[in-house]
Amino acid sequence: MIEIPPDRLSAELLDALVEDFVSREATDYGVEEIDFQVKVQQVRLQITKGDVVITFDPITETCNLLTRHQFRQLAS
């Protein structure tokens, strides 16, 4: 699994990855439903802060978003 720095992607591709990720996530956010665009903004912020990383799996040839902790566990 390879970490892809977000600045290596075009804005359009990064948006598409985040939107795809958010649309695949579970929709149960507790008492209040969170708007799709708000969730996208939250994930973008987590990427900017380094809490979420963009990954590429050369075996499956797919990209995904993982928490930094998940990435470290998979990398070891």
N, CA, C and O atoms as a Maestro MAE file, in Angstrom:
{
 s_m_m2io_version
 :::
 2.0.0
}

f_m_ct {
 s_m_title
 :::
 protein
 m_atom[304] {
  # First column is atom index #
  i_m_mmod_type
  r_m_x_coord
  r_m_y_coord
  r_m_z_coord
  i_m_residue_number
  s_m_chain_name
  s_m_pdb_residue_name
  s_m_pdb_atom_name
  i_m_atomic_number
  :::
  1 25 0.855 -1.176 0.000 1 A "MET " " N  " 7
  2 3 0.000 0.000 0.000 1 A "MET " " CA " 6
  3 2 0.896 1.233 0.000 1 A "MET " " C  " 6
  4 15 1.859 1.321 0.762 1 A "MET " " O  " 8
  5 25 0.562 2.173 -0.863 2 A "ILE " " N  " 7
  6 3 1.362 3.379 -1.051 2 A "ILE " " CA " 6
  7 2 0.547 4.593 -0.628 2 A "ILE " " C  " 6
  8 15 -0.625 4.716 -0.983 2 A "ILE " " O  " 8
  9 25 1.173 5.491 0.132 3 A "GLU " " N  " 7
  10 3 0.511 6.748 0.493 3 A "GLU " " CA " 6
  11 2 0.736 7.756 -0.629 3 A "GLU " " C  " 6
  12 15 1.854 7.934 -1.114 3 A "GLU " " O  " 8
  13 25 -0.356 8.414 -1.032 4 A "ILE " " N  " 7
  14 3 -0.290 9.424 -2.083 4 A "ILE " " CA " 6
  15 2 -0.466 10.799 -1.434 4 A "ILE " " C  " 6
  16 15 -1.517 11.067 -0.852 4 A "ILE " " O  " 8
  17 25 0.537 11.673 -1.522 5 A "PRO " " N  " 7
  18 3 0.370 13.024 -0.971 5 A "PRO " " CA " 6
  19 2 -0.750 13.763 -1.715 5 A "PRO " " C  " 6
  20 15 -0.791 13.730 -2.945 5 A "PRO " " O  " 8
  21 25 -1.646 14.421 -0.996 6 A "PRO " " N  " 7
  22 3 -2.777 15.080 -1.652 6 A "PRO " " CA " 6
  23 2 -2.359 16.153 -2.647 6 A "PRO " " C  " 6
  24 15 -3.087 16.416 -3.604 6 A "PRO " " O  " 8
  25 25 -1.213 16.771 -2.443 7 A "ASP " " N  " 7
  26 3 -0.782 17.813 -3.373 7 A "ASP " " CA " 6
  27 2 -0.294 17.246 -4.706 7 A "ASP " " C  " 6
  28 15 -0.009 18.007 -5.630 7 A "ASP " " O  " 8
  29 25 -0.194 15.933 -4.816 8 A "ARG " " N  " 7
  30 3 0.185 15.284 -6.073 8 A "ARG " " CA " 6
  31 2 -1.021 15.050 -6.977 8 A "ARG " " C  " 6
  32 15 -0.868 14.658 -8.134 8 A "ARG " " O  " 8
  33 25 -2.231 15.292 -6.444 9 A "LEU " " N  " 7
  34 3 -3.458 15.072 -7.200 9 A "LEU " " CA " 6
  35 2 -4.064 16.403 -7.628 9 A "LEU " " C  " 6
  36 15 -3.909 17.416 -6.945 9 A "LEU " " O  " 8
  37 25 -4.745 16.391 -8.747 10 A "SER " " N  " 7
  38 3 -5.469 17.592 -9.163 10 A "SER " " CA " 6
  39 2 -6.621 17.810 -8.197 10 A "SER " " C  " 6
  40 15 -7.070 16.875 -7.534 10 A "SER " " O  " 8
  41 25 -7.093 19.029 -8.121 11 A "ALA " " N  " 7
  42 3 -8.234 19.350 -7.244 11 A "ALA " " CA " 6
  43 2 -9.452 18.526 -7.625 11 A "ALA " " C  " 6
  44 15 -10.201 18.079 -6.757 11 A "ALA " " O  " 8
  45 25 -9.650 18.324 -8.925 12 A "GLU " " N  " 7
  46 3 -10.804 17.562 -9.399 12 A "GLU " " CA " 6
  47 2 -10.729 16.102 -8.971 12 A "GLU " " C  " 6
  48 15 -11.727 15.515 -8.553 12 A "GLU " " O  " 8
  49 25 -9.543 15.526 -9.080 13 A "LEU " " N  " 7
  50 3 -9.380 14.129 -8.682 13 A "LEU " " CA " 6
  51 2 -9.526 13.966 -7.177 13 A "LEU " " C  " 6
  52 15 -10.152 13.013 -6.714 13 A "LEU " " O  " 8
  53 25 -8.959 14.880 -6.417 14 A "LEU " " N  " 7
  54 3 -9.095 14.822 -4.966 14 A "LEU " " CA " 6
  55 2 -10.564 14.940 -4.562 14 A "LEU " " C  " 6
  56 15 -11.038 14.195 -3.704 14 A "LEU " " O  " 8
  57 25 -11.276 15.870 -5.177 15 A "ASP " " N  " 7
  58 3 -12.715 16.010 -4.900 15 A "ASP " " CA " 6
  59 2 -13.456 14.713 -5.205 15 A "ASP " " C  " 6
  60 15 -14.296 14.275 -4.419 15 A "ASP " " O  " 8
  61 25 -13.146 14.103 -6.340 16 A "ALA " " N  " 7
  62 3 -13.822 12.865 -6.729 16 A "ALA " " CA " 6
  63 2 -13.538 11.742 -5.731 16 A "ALA " " C  " 6
  64 15 -14.445 10.992 -5.371 16 A "ALA " " O  " 8
  65 25 -12.289 11.622 -5.284 17 A "LEU " " N  " 7
  66 3 -11.940 10.590 -4.304 17 A "LEU " " CA " 6
  67 2 -12.689 10.792 -2.987 17 A "LEU " " C  " 6
  68 15 -13.231 9.846 -2.417 17 A "LEU " " O  " 8
  69 25 -12.711 12.041 -2.512 18 A "VAL " " N  " 7
  70 3 -13.384 12.327 -1.244 18 A "VAL " " CA " 6
  71 2 -14.889 12.090 -1.374 18 A "VAL " " C  " 6
  72 15 -15.497 11.482 -0.492 18 A "VAL " " O  " 8
  73 25 -15.487 12.557 -2.451 19 A "GLU " " N  " 7
  74 3 -16.929 12.379 -2.635 19 A "GLU " " CA " 6
  75 2 -17.292 10.902 -2.765 19 A "GLU " " C  " 6
  76 15 -18.314 10.466 -2.235 19 A "GLU " " O  " 8
  77 25 -16.462 10.132 -3.465 20 A "ASP " " N  " 7
  78 3 -16.705 8.696 -3.579 20 A "ASP " " CA " 6
  79 2 -16.606 8.034 -2.212 20 A "ASP " " C  " 6
  80 15 -17.441 7.200 -1.862 20 A "ASP " " O  " 8
  81 25 -15.598 8.398 -1.444 21 A "PHE " " N  " 7
  82 3 -15.419 7.841 -0.105 21 A "PHE " " CA " 6
  83 2 -16.620 8.154 0.780 21 A "PHE " " C  " 6
  84 15 -17.155 7.265 1.443 21 A "PHE " " O  " 8
  85 25 -17.042 9.409 0.792 22 A "VAL " " N  " 7
  86 3 -18.167 9.817 1.642 22 A "VAL " " CA " 6
  87 2 -19.444 9.099 1.214 22 A "VAL " " C  " 6
  88 15 -20.243 8.701 2.062 22 A "VAL " " O  " 8
  89 25 -19.639 8.932 -0.075 23 A "SER " " N  " 7
  90 3 -20.865 8.273 -0.541 23 A "SER " " CA " 6
  91 2 -20.884 6.783 -0.182 23 A "SER " " C  " 6
  92 15 -21.957 6.186 -0.099 23 A "SER " " O  " 8
  93 25 -19.707 6.175 0.032 24 A "ARG " " N  " 7
  94 3 -19.638 4.762 0.420 24 A "ARG " " CA " 6
  95 2 -19.746 4.547 1.919 24 A "ARG " " C  " 6
  96 15 -20.020 3.434 2.369 24 A "ARG " " O  " 8
  97 25 -19.534 5.597 2.694 25 A "GLU " " N  " 7
  98 3 -19.572 5.485 4.151 25 A "GLU " " CA " 6
  99 2 -20.992 5.236 4.636 25 A "GLU " " C  " 6
  100 15 -21.961 5.561 3.949 25 A "GLU " " O  " 8
  101 25 -21.104 4.662 5.812 26 A "ALA " " N  " 7
  102 3 -22.420 4.446 6.427 26 A "ALA " " CA " 6
  103 2 -23.116 5.787 6.629 26 A "ALA " " C  " 6
  104 15 -22.462 6.811 6.831 26 A "ALA " " O  " 8
  105 25 -24.424 5.775 6.576 27 A "THR " " N  " 7
  106 3 -25.172 7.026 6.679 27 A "THR " " CA " 6
  107 2 -25.735 7.280 8.066 27 A "THR " " C  " 6
  108 15 -26.452 8.262 8.256 27 A "THR " " O  " 8
  109 25 -25.439 6.439 9.033 28 A "ASP " " N  " 7
  110 3 -25.946 6.647 10.383 28 A "ASP " " CA " 6
  111 2 -24.969 7.513 11.158 28 A "ASP " " C  " 6
  112 15 -23.919 7.045 11.600 28 A "ASP " " O  " 8
  113 25 -25.326 8.788 11.318 29 A "TYR " " N  " 7
  114 3 -24.454 9.728 12.022 29 A "TYR " " CA " 6
  115 2 -24.986 10.064 13.409 29 A "TYR " " C  " 6
  116 15 -24.568 11.054 14.011 29 A "TYR " " O  " 8
  117 25 -25.893 9.259 13.914 30 A "GLY " " N  " 7
  118 3 -26.431 9.518 15.235 30 A "GLY " " CA " 6
  119 2 -27.763 10.247 15.156 30 A "GLY " " C  " 6
  120 15 -28.568 10.002 14.257 30 A "GLY " " O  " 8
  121 25 -27.982 11.142 16.105 31 A "VAL " " N  " 7
  122 3 -29.253 11.850 16.212 31 A "VAL " " CA " 6
  123 2 -29.498 12.746 15.007 31 A "VAL " " C  " 6
  124 15 -30.617 12.823 14.500 31 A "VAL " " O  " 8
  125 25 -28.443 13.427 14.547 32 A "GLU " " N  " 7
  126 3 -28.583 14.348 13.423 32 A "GLU " " CA " 6
  127 2 -27.899 13.796 12.181 32 A "GLU " " C  " 6
  128 15 -26.791 13.264 12.242 32 A "GLU " " O  " 8
  129 25 -28.587 13.935 11.056 33 A "GLU " " N  " 7
  130 3 -27.989 13.569 9.773 33 A "GLU " " CA " 6
  131 2 -27.054 14.696 9.346 33 A "GLU " " C  " 6
  132 15 -27.408 15.871 9.447 33 A "GLU " " O  " 8
  133 25 -25.867 14.344 8.872 34 A "ILE " " N  " 7
  134 3 -24.899 15.342 8.424 34 A "ILE " " CA " 6
  135 2 -25.008 15.465 6.908 34 A "ILE " " C  " 6
  136 15 -24.990 14.460 6.197 34 A "ILE " " O  " 8
  137 25 -25.120 16.693 6.415 35 A "ASP " " N  " 7
  138 3 -25.221 16.970 4.998 35 A "ASP " " CA " 6
  139 2 -23.995 16.419 4.262 35 A "ASP " " C  " 6
  140 15 -22.881 16.458 4.784 35 A "ASP " " O  " 8
  141 25 -24.210 15.911 3.061 36 A "PHE " " N  " 7
  142 3 -23.144 15.328 2.260 36 A "PHE " " CA " 6
  143 2 -21.978 16.293 2.085 36 A "PHE " " C  " 6
  144 15 -20.825 15.904 2.275 36 A "PHE " " O  " 8
  145 25 -22.253 17.537 1.727 37 A "GLN " " N  " 7
  146 3 -21.186 18.508 1.497 37 A "GLN " " CA " 6
  147 2 -20.428 18.836 2.783 37 A "GLN " " C  " 6
  148 15 -19.225 19.094 2.745 37 A "GLN " " O  " 8
  149 25 -21.120 18.827 3.910 38 A "VAL " " N  " 7
  150 3 -20.455 19.053 5.196 38 A "VAL " " CA " 6
  151 2 -19.499 17.893 5.482 38 A "VAL " " C  " 6
  152 15 -18.370 18.105 5.926 38 A "VAL " " O  " 8
  153 25 -19.955 16.681 5.225 39 A "LYS " " N  " 7
  154 3 -19.109 15.511 5.437 39 A "LYS " " CA " 6
  155 2 -17.888 15.558 4.512 39 A "LYS " " C  " 6
  156 15 -16.782 15.222 4.934 39 A "LYS " " O  " 8
  157 25 -18.082 15.973 3.254 40 A "VAL " " N  " 7
  158 3 -16.968 16.116 2.319 40 A "VAL " " CA " 6
  159 2 -15.960 17.120 2.865 40 A "VAL " " C  " 6
  160 15 -14.755 16.870 2.826 40 A "VAL " " O  " 8
  161 25 -16.435 18.245 3.371 41 A "GLN " " N  " 7
  162 3 -15.541 19.265 3.939 41 A "GLN " " CA " 6
  163 2 -14.785 18.716 5.146 41 A "GLN " " C  " 6
  164 15 -13.599 18.999 5.320 41 A "GLN " " O  " 8
  165 25 -15.466 17.936 5.973 42 A "GLN " " N  " 7
  166 3 -14.815 17.356 7.145 42 A "GLN " " CA " 6
  167 2 -13.688 16.405 6.739 42 A "GLN " " C  " 6
  168 15 -12.611 16.415 7.335 42 A "GLN " " O  " 8
  169 25 -13.947 15.590 5.723 43 A "VAL " " N  " 7
  170 3 -12.926 14.649 5.266 43 A "VAL " " CA " 6
  171 2 -11.758 15.401 4.635 43 A "VAL " " C  " 6
  172 15 -10.602 15.048 4.867 43 A "VAL " " O  " 8
  173 25 -12.042 16.430 3.840 44 A "ARG " " N  " 7
  174 3 -10.967 17.242 3.243 44 A "ARG " " CA " 6
  175 2 -10.084 17.858 4.337 44 A "ARG " " C  " 6
  176 15 -8.861 17.889 4.203 44 A "ARG " " O  " 8
  177 25 -10.698 18.343 5.410 45 A "LEU " " N  " 7
  178 3 -9.940 18.910 6.525 45 A "LEU " " CA " 6
  179 2 -9.065 17.839 7.176 45 A "LEU " " C  " 6
  180 15 -7.914 18.104 7.520 45 A "LEU " " O  " 8
  181 25 -9.606 16.635 7.346 46 A "GLN " " N  " 7
  182 3 -8.826 15.553 7.937 46 A "GLN " " CA " 6
  183 2 -7.629 15.190 7.056 46 A "GLN " " C  " 6
  184 15 -6.563 14.844 7.566 46 A "GLN " " O  " 8
  185 25 -7.805 15.270 5.736 47 A "ILE " " N  " 7
  186 3 -6.684 15.020 4.821 47 A "ILE " " CA " 6
  187 2 -5.645 16.124 4.976 47 A "ILE " " C  " 6
  188 15 -4.450 15.846 5.063 47 A "ILE " " O  " 8
  189 25 -6.093 17.364 5.009 48 A "THR " " N  " 7
  190 3 -5.188 18.507 5.159 48 A "THR " " CA " 6
  191 2 -4.380 18.398 6.448 48 A "THR " " C  " 6
  192 15 -3.185 18.692 6.458 48 A "THR " " O  " 8
  193 25 -5.026 17.977 7.533 49 A "LYS " " N  " 7
  194 3 -4.349 17.846 8.827 49 A "LYS " " CA " 6
  195 2 -3.457 16.611 8.897 49 A "LYS " " C  " 6
  196 15 -2.633 16.497 9.805 49 A "LYS " " O  " 8
  197 25 -3.609 15.693 7.959 50 A "GLY " " N  " 7
  198 3 -2.821 14.467 7.968 50 A "GLY " " CA " 6
  199 2 -3.435 13.341 8.771 50 A "GLY " " C  " 6
  200 15 -2.807 12.299 8.956 50 A "GLY " " O  " 8
  201 25 -4.659 13.534 9.253 51 A "ASP " " N  " 7
  202 3 -5.333 12.487 10.016 51 A "ASP " " CA " 6
  203 2 -5.860 11.379 9.110 51 A "ASP " " C  " 6
  204 15 -6.003 10.234 9.538 51 A "ASP " " O  " 8
  205 25 -6.149 11.727 7.855 52 A "VAL " " N  " 7
  206 3 -6.615 10.776 6.846 52 A "VAL " " CA " 6
  207 2 -5.625 10.829 5.690 52 A "VAL " " C  " 6
  208 15 -5.197 11.907 5.279 52 A "VAL " " O  " 8
  209 25 -5.264 9.655 5.168 53 A "VAL " " N  " 7
  210 3 -4.307 9.583 4.068 53 A "VAL " " CA " 6
  211 2 -4.967 8.951 2.844 53 A "VAL " " C  " 6
  212 15 -5.884 8.137 2.951 53 A "VAL " " O  " 8
  213 25 -4.465 9.356 1.681 54 A "ILE " " N  " 7
  214 3 -4.910 8.783 0.420 54 A "ILE " " CA " 6
  215 2 -3.962 7.633 0.120 54 A "ILE " " C  " 6
  216 15 -2.743 7.796 0.175 54 A "ILE " " O  " 8
  217 25 -4.518 6.477 -0.197 55 A "THR " " N  " 7
  218 3 -3.689 5.309 -0.446 55 A "THR " " CA " 6
  219 2 -3.964 4.736 -1.831 55 A "THR " " C  " 6
  220 15 -5.043 4.910 -2.397 55 A "THR " " O  " 8
  221 25 -2.963 4.053 -2.354 56 A "PHE " " N  " 7
  222 3 -3.106 3.308 -3.599 56 A "PHE " " CA " 6
  223 2 -2.613 1.903 -3.348 56 A "PHE " " C  " 6
  224 15 -1.508 1.698 -2.844 56 A "PHE " " O  " 8
  225 25 -3.443 0.934 -3.704 57 A "ASP " " N  " 7
  226 3 -3.081 -0.471 -3.561 57 A "ASP " " CA " 6
  227 2 -2.702 -0.999 -4.941 57 A "ASP " " C  " 6
  228 15 -3.576 -1.166 -5.791 57 A "ASP " " O  " 8
  229 25 -1.403 -1.267 -5.186 58 A "PRO " " N  " 7
  230 3 -0.994 -1.709 -6.506 58 A "PRO " " CA " 6
  231 2 -1.541 -3.089 -6.891 58 A "PRO " " C  " 6
  232 15 -1.627 -3.412 -8.076 58 A "PRO " " O  " 8
  233 25 -1.902 -3.886 -5.916 59 A "ILE " " N  " 7
  234 3 -2.440 -5.216 -6.213 59 A "ILE " " CA " 6
  235 2 -3.843 -5.107 -6.796 59 A "ILE " " C  " 6
  236 15 -4.154 -5.730 -7.811 59 A "ILE " " O  " 8
  237 25 -4.688 -4.308 -6.144 60 A "THR " " N  " 7
  238 3 -6.063 -4.146 -6.628 60 A "THR " " CA " 6
  239 2 -6.214 -2.945 -7.562 60 A "THR " " C  " 6
  240 15 -7.258 -2.746 -8.184 60 A "THR " " O  " 8
  241 25 -5.141 -2.149 -7.642 61 A "GLU " " N  " 7
  242 3 -5.139 -0.924 -8.455 61 A "GLU " " CA " 6
  243 2 -6.295 0.007 -8.086 61 A "GLU " " C  " 6
  244 15 -6.988 0.542 -8.952 61 A "GLU " " O  " 8
  245 25 -6.484 0.183 -6.768 62 A "THR " " N  " 7
  246 3 -7.547 1.054 -6.270 62 A "THR " " CA " 6
  247 2 -6.986 2.075 -5.291 62 A "THR " " C  " 6
  248 15 -5.971 1.852 -4.631 62 A "THR " " O  " 8
  249 25 -7.690 3.208 -5.223 63 A "CYS " " N  " 7
  250 3 -7.383 4.246 -4.237 63 A "CYS " " CA " 6
  251 2 -8.409 4.186 -3.132 63 A "CYS " " C  " 6
  252 15 -9.554 3.790 -3.346 63 A "CYS " " O  " 8
  253 25 -7.990 4.579 -1.959 64 A "ASN " " N  " 7
  254 3 -8.905 4.628 -0.830 64 A "ASN " " CA " 6
  255 2 -8.393 5.668 0.161 64 A "ASN " " C  " 6
  256 15 -7.256 6.131 0.068 64 A "ASN " " O  " 8
  257 25 -9.237 6.018 1.092 65 A "LEU " " N  " 7
  258 3 -8.858 6.902 2.193 65 A "LEU " " CA " 6
  259 2 -8.850 6.070 3.467 65 A "LEU " " C  " 6
  260 15 -9.778 5.310 3.744 65 A "LEU " " O  " 8
  261 25 -7.780 6.233 4.233 66 A "LEU " " N  " 7
  262 3 -7.649 5.535 5.512 66 A "LEU " " CA " 6
  263 2 -7.226 6.531 6.569 66 A "LEU " " C  " 6
  264 15 -6.590 7.542 6.271 66 A "LEU " " O  " 8
  265 25 -7.587 6.235 7.811 67 A "THR " " N  " 7
  266 3 -7.038 7.050 8.884 67 A "THR " " CA " 6
  267 2 -5.533 6.765 8.944 67 A "THR " " C  " 6
  268 15 -5.078 5.711 8.499 67 A "THR " " O  " 8
  269 25 -4.785 7.687 9.482 68 A "ARG " " N  " 7
  270 3 -3.335 7.496 9.621 68 A "ARG " " CA " 6
  271 2 -3.066 6.216 10.414 68 A "ARG " " C  " 6
  272 15 -2.150 5.460 10.092 68 A "ARG " " O  " 8
  273 25 -3.870 5.982 11.454 69 A "HIS " " N  " 7
  274 3 -3.711 4.786 12.290 69 A "HIS " " CA " 6
  275 2 -3.941 3.516 11.458 69 A "HIS " " C  " 6
  276 15 -3.149 2.578 11.547 69 A "HIS " " O  " 8
  277 25 -5.010 3.470 10.652 70 A "GLN " " N  " 7
  278 3 -5.278 2.307 9.812 70 A "GLN " " CA " 6
  279 2 -4.124 2.060 8.837 70 A "GLN " " C  " 6
  280 15 -3.700 0.923 8.631 70 A "GLN " " O  " 8
  281 25 -3.628 3.140 8.247 71 A "PHE " " N  " 7
  282 3 -2.524 3.013 7.290 71 A "PHE " " CA " 6
  283 2 -1.287 2.421 7.962 71 A "PHE " " C  " 6
  284 15 -0.635 1.540 7.402 71 A "PHE " " O  " 8
  285 25 -0.968 2.902 9.151 72 A "ARG " " N  " 7
  286 3 0.204 2.389 9.875 72 A "ARG " " CA " 6
  287 2 0.042 0.907 10.202 72 A "ARG " " C  " 6
  288 15 0.997 0.137 10.102 72 A "ARG " " O  " 8
  289 25 -1.165 0.510 10.593 73 A "GLN " " N  " 7
  290 3 -1.404 -0.893 10.906 73 A "GLN " " CA " 6
  291 2 -1.216 -1.772 9.662 73 A "GLN " " C  " 6
  292 15 -0.629 -2.851 9.742 73 A "GLN " " O  " 8
  293 25 -1.712 -1.308 8.528 74 A "LEU " " N  " 7
  294 3 -1.586 -2.085 7.306 74 A "LEU " " CA " 6
  295 2 -0.153 -2.105 6.788 74 A "LEU " " C  " 6
  296 15 0.264 -3.075 6.156 74 A "LEU " " O  " 8
  297 25 0.594 -1.053 7.048 75 A "ALA " " N  " 7
  298 3 1.957 -0.945 6.550 75 A "ALA " " CA " 6
  299 2 2.939 -1.799 7.355 75 A "ALA " " C  " 6
  300 15 4.024 -2.118 6.870 75 A "ALA " " O  " 8
  301 25 2.563 -2.167 8.575 76 A "SER " " N  " 7
  302 3 3.509 -2.930 9.407 76 A "SER " " CA " 6
  303 2 3.333 -4.413 9.242 76 A "SER " " C  " 6
  304 15 4.048 -5.194 9.870 76 A "SER " " O  " 8
  :::
 }
 m_bond[303] {
  # First column is bond index #
  i_m_from
  i_m_to
  i_m_order
  :::
  1 1 2 1
  2 2 3 1
  3 3 4 2
  4 3 5 1
  5 5 6 1
  6 6 7 1
  7 7 8 2
  8 7 9 1
  9 9 10 1
  10 10 11 1
  11 11 12 2
  12 11 13 1
  13 13 14 1
  14 14 15 1
  15 15 16 2
  16 15 17 1
  17 17 18 1
  18 18 19 1
  19 19 20 2
  20 19 21 1
  21 21 22 1
  22 22 23 1
  23 23 24 2
  24 23 25 1
  25 25 26 1
  26 26 27 1
  27 27 28 2
  28 27 29 1
  29 29 30 1
  30 30 31 1
  31 31 32 2
  32 31 33 1
  33 33 34 1
  34 34 35 1
  35 35 36 2
  36 35 37 1
  37 37 38 1
  38 38 39 1
  39 39 40 2
  40 39 41 1
  41 41 42 1
  42 42 43 1
  43 43 44 2
  44 43 45 1
  45 45 46 1
  46 46 47 1
  47 47 48 2
  48 47 49 1
  49 49 50 1
  50 50 51 1
  51 51 52 2
  52 51 53 1
  53 53 54 1
  54 54 55 1
  55 55 56 2
  56 55 57 1
  57 57 58 1
  58 58 59 1
  59 59 60 2
  60 59 61 1
  61 61 62 1
  62 62 63 1
  63 63 64 2
  64 63 65 1
  65 65 66 1
  66 66 67 1
  67 67 68 2
  68 67 69 1
  69 69 70 1
  70 70 71 1
  71 71 72 2
  72 71 73 1
  73 73 74 1
  74 74 75 1
  75 75 76 2
  76 75 77 1
  77 77 78 1
  78 78 79 1
  79 79 80 2
  80 79 81 1
  81 81 82 1
  82 82 83 1
  83 83 84 2
  84 83 85 1
  85 85 86 1
  86 86 87 1
  87 87 88 2
  88 87 89 1
  89 89 90 1
  90 90 91 1
  91 91 92 2
  92 91 93 1
  93 93 94 1
  94 94 95 1
  95 95 96 2
  96 95 97 1
  97 97 98 1
  98 98 99 1
  99 99 100 2
  100 99 101 1
  101 101 102 1
  102 102 103 1
  103 103 104 2
  104 103 105 1
  105 105 106 1
  106 106 107 1
  107 107 108 2
  108 107 109 1
  109 109 110 1
  110 110 111 1
  111 111 112 2
  112 111 113 1
  113 113 114 1
  114 114 115 1
  115 115 116 2
  116 115 117 1
  117 117 118 1
  118 118 119 1
  119 119 120 2
  120 119 121 1
  121 121 122 1
  122 122 123 1
  123 123 124 2
  124 123 125 1
  125 125 126 1
  126 126 127 1
  127 127 128 2
  128 127 129 1
  129 129 130 1
  130 130 131 1
  131 131 132 2
  132 131 133 1
  133 133 134 1
  134 134 135 1
  135 135 136 2
  136 135 137 1
  137 137 138 1
  138 138 139 1
  139 139 140 2
  140 139 141 1
  141 141 142 1
  142 142 143 1
  143 143 144 2
  144 143 145 1
  145 145 146 1
  146 146 147 1
  147 147 148 2
  148 147 149 1
  149 149 150 1
  150 150 151 1
  151 151 152 2
  152 151 153 1
  153 153 154 1
  154 154 155 1
  155 155 156 2
  156 155 157 1
  157 157 158 1
  158 158 159 1
  159 159 160 2
  160 159 161 1
  161 161 162 1
  162 162 163 1
  163 163 164 2
  164 163 165 1
  165 165 166 1
  166 166 167 1
  167 167 168 2
  168 167 169 1
  169 169 170 1
  170 170 171 1
  171 171 172 2
  172 171 173 1
  173 173 174 1
  174 174 175 1
  175 175 176 2
  176 175 177 1
  177 177 178 1
  178 178 179 1
  179 179 180 2
  180 179 181 1
  181 181 182 1
  182 182 183 1
  183 183 184 2
  184 183 185 1
  185 185 186 1
  186 186 187 1
  187 187 188 2
  188 187 189 1
  189 189 190 1
  190 190 191 1
  191 191 192 2
  192 191 193 1
  193 193 194 1
  194 194 195 1
  195 195 196 2
  196 195 197 1
  197 197 198 1
  198 198 199 1
  199 199 200 2
  200 199 201 1
  201 201 202 1
  202 202 203 1
  203 203 204 2
  204 203 205 1
  205 205 206 1
  206 206 207 1
  207 207 208 2
  208 207 209 1
  209 209 210 1
  210 210 211 1
  211 211 212 2
  212 211 213 1
  213 213 214 1
  214 214 215 1
  215 215 216 2
  216 215 217 1
  217 217 218 1
  218 218 219 1
  219 219 220 2
  220 219 221 1
  221 221 222 1
  222 222 223 1
  223 223 224 2
  224 223 225 1
  225 225 226 1
  226 226 227 1
  227 227 228 2
  228 227 229 1
  229 229 230 1
  230 230 231 1
  231 231 232 2
  232 231 233 1
  233 233 234 1
  234 234 235 1
  235 235 236 2
  236 235 237 1
  237 237 238 1
  238 238 239 1
  239 239 240 2
  240 239 241 1
  241 241 242 1
  242 242 243 1
  243 243 244 2
  244 243 245 1
  245 245 246 1
  246 246 247 1
  247 247 248 2
  248 247 249 1
  249 249 250 1
  250 250 251 1
  251 251 252 2
  252 251 253 1
  253 253 254 1
  254 254 255 1
  255 255 256 2
  256 255 257 1
  257 257 258 1
  258 258 259 1
  259 259 260 2
  260 259 261 1
  261 261 262 1
  262 262 263 1
  263 263 264 2
  264 263 265 1
  265 265 266 1
  266 266 267 1
  267 267 268 2
  268 267 269 1
  269 269 270 1
  270 270 271 1
  271 271 272 2
  272 271 273 1
  273 273 274 1
  274 274 275 1
  275 275 276 2
  276 275 277 1
  277 277 278 1
  278 278 279 1
  279 279 280 2
  280 279 281 1
  281 281 282 1
  282 282 283 1
  283 283 284 2
  284 283 285 1
  285 285 286 1
  286 286 287 1
  287 287 288 2
  288 287 289 1
  289 289 290 1
  290 290 291 1
  291 291 292 2
  292 291 293 1
  293 293 294 1
  294 294 295 1
  295 295 296 2
  296 295 297 1
  297 297 298 1
  298 298 299 1
  299 299 300 2
  300 299 301 1
  301 301 302 1
  302 302 303 1
  303 303 304 2
  :::
 }
}
